[in-house]
Amino acid sequence: MAARPPLVALKDVRLQDGPRPLFDGVDMAMEPRSRAALVGRNGAGKSTLMKVVMGLIEPDSGDRSVQAGTRFAYVPQEPVITGETLADYAASGEAERWTAESWLETFGLNPAKSTQGLSGGEIRRAALAKAFAEEPDLLLLDEPTNHLDILAIELLENELIQARFALLVVSHDRAFLNRVTDTVHWLEGRKVRTLNKGFVEFDDWAAKVMDEEAESLRRLTKRIEAETYTFYRSITAQRTRNEGRARALQQMRLDRAERVKDLPRELNLGVDSGAVSGKLVADIKSVSKAFGDRTIFRNLTTRIIRGDRLAIVGPNGAGKTTLVKVLLGELAPDEGTVRMGANLEPLYLDQSREGLKSDMTLWDALTPGGGDSILVRGRSMHVAAYAKDFLFQEAQLKQPISTLSGGERNRLLLARALAQPANLLILDEPTNDLDMDTLEKLEELLESYDGTLILVSHDRDFVDRLATSTIALNGRGDVVETPGGWQDFLRQNPGFLAPPPTHAEAAPSGARRVEKAEPSDRAPKKQAKLSYKDARRLEEVEKLMETLPVEIARQDAVLADPDLYARDPAAFDRAMKAAEKARAELEAAELDWLELEEKKAALAS
């Protein structure tokens, strides 16, 4: 049986963007019912290439052929929702209204809901519902998992796997791509390479391709070296002035220069964990929080120790941000207690991008106080040099932020945040819009970070790679903590995030609750509380944990006097020793406190 012709095919497509071409001979085809990923670095032109595929952008040269009657649907990175209601919006294209309403309900939205004041997740789900309702032959999705919670992502995955249309998707979400794709188009070096396998095979294939490219460049460099030596040292070449040989040598040099230009630049991420925090970062006991009649979480008990990597997961609106604020002591709980550790230097990276105004320049964003330098982890650095570490060109420094792609704006947020020292990092959806290479660099940075990390994320692969424990909220007040990442949480808490059962799914009316029988021969009553000695020691260390940070701050204030050492070396030495002694005592007190608290919890269980 002959293969069906592609829905869309690009042949030798070229597109200029400034002084250098964005695409230089792109060949690409979308087969019927294929599910293809389009991957590449931020700024490589993935979103632009999708628009070329759709016919929204005309290439400078090359051919675009489309099978007659092919219907397209497209969900951009930042959809704009119009109309009075979601149903009006979803039916504003080629979809029947009843179909549009059905898909809105599938994605958990009320068709009668106003289009005003929607959350990021609601905007994304509405745009997806509209696209599915239009029943396209080819659906193009640009970062579709941004702002979606894990349940919505899994719903989208299932719908895409069952769909009869072809798919072209740009996404940074590895778990999503692993599940839904059977083809990968890799935009690298202004061309597209195609792997006729799913994304799960991409890393090994891409590494092999890059190794072959590096070997080819090495061989070209050796040829240039040998030809240069022969050309300038050969008596025959000097006498005859072989112009053809000179042109060939020049062409090889130009070819090498172009290939070097296309080599991917390395992102230079760094983070300073600042002063060492106390062993205890936060101790949370029986904490509950509610807003009105709605309980966010109840009876949460956990402890965060220096070096922990805590992930917080759950549906949108479940209260993840509220939980972070309670854990950090910024929001008082309704019940329970929160004890914060000593010497904490927290840094919160909020992915809402509220600190970035569209009309400010990249230079303004990096130097809010003005000038041409930025203090990077304690040392002054020129803004252009620091921006280069995050792959920004000098020409971009004076451009408004509105011209940056979503991934570039997130790199800018990382650049601003990581300039400051912090021994406690709180990252809220840090993976949105970032390309695979930037994600890998960020993962490497966080793996080697010796401070404490709190990570709020819907990226399952990212959580699995980094988290040492995971706290999940289901939006109904329940909260559970599991050692490990996302997969560990799923295995140990099946159904925790599932919607509550309906009345029809509840236990049959004739079902009877069976009480556990009391054993007839009761075991001897075990110790249920700390010994007198341990209880006294626990009281002592709790007092020390309150007083020692005050003493440390007092001695640090003395040492902050820049003239103290010259004026009174003995006083400087006394303050230094007193501060070191207090820090050592605080560390010992925290260790004792942790041991006694664990013993107390074990006795009570």
PEWO-V382581 format. One record per helix or strand of 3 or more residues. SS is the DSSP state (2 for helix, 1 for strand). FROM is the first residue (numbers start at 1). TO is the last residue. If there is no record, write none. Layout:
# PEWO-V382581
SS;FROM;TO  SS;FROM;TO
This chain:
# PEWO-V382581
1;8;17  1;20;30  1;35;40  2;46;54  1;61;66  1;72;75  2;86;90  2;97;106  2;120;133  1;138;142  2;150;162  1;166;170  2;174;180  1;183;188  1;191;195  2;199;233  2;235;240  2;243;261  1;280;291  1;294;305  1;309;314  2;320;327  1;335;340  1;346;350  2;362;366  1;373;376  1;379;382  2;383;389  2;394;398  2;401;403  2;406;418  1;424;428  2;436;448  1;452;456  2;460;466  1;469;473  1;479;483  2;486;492  2;503;505  2;532;559  2;564;567  2;569;604
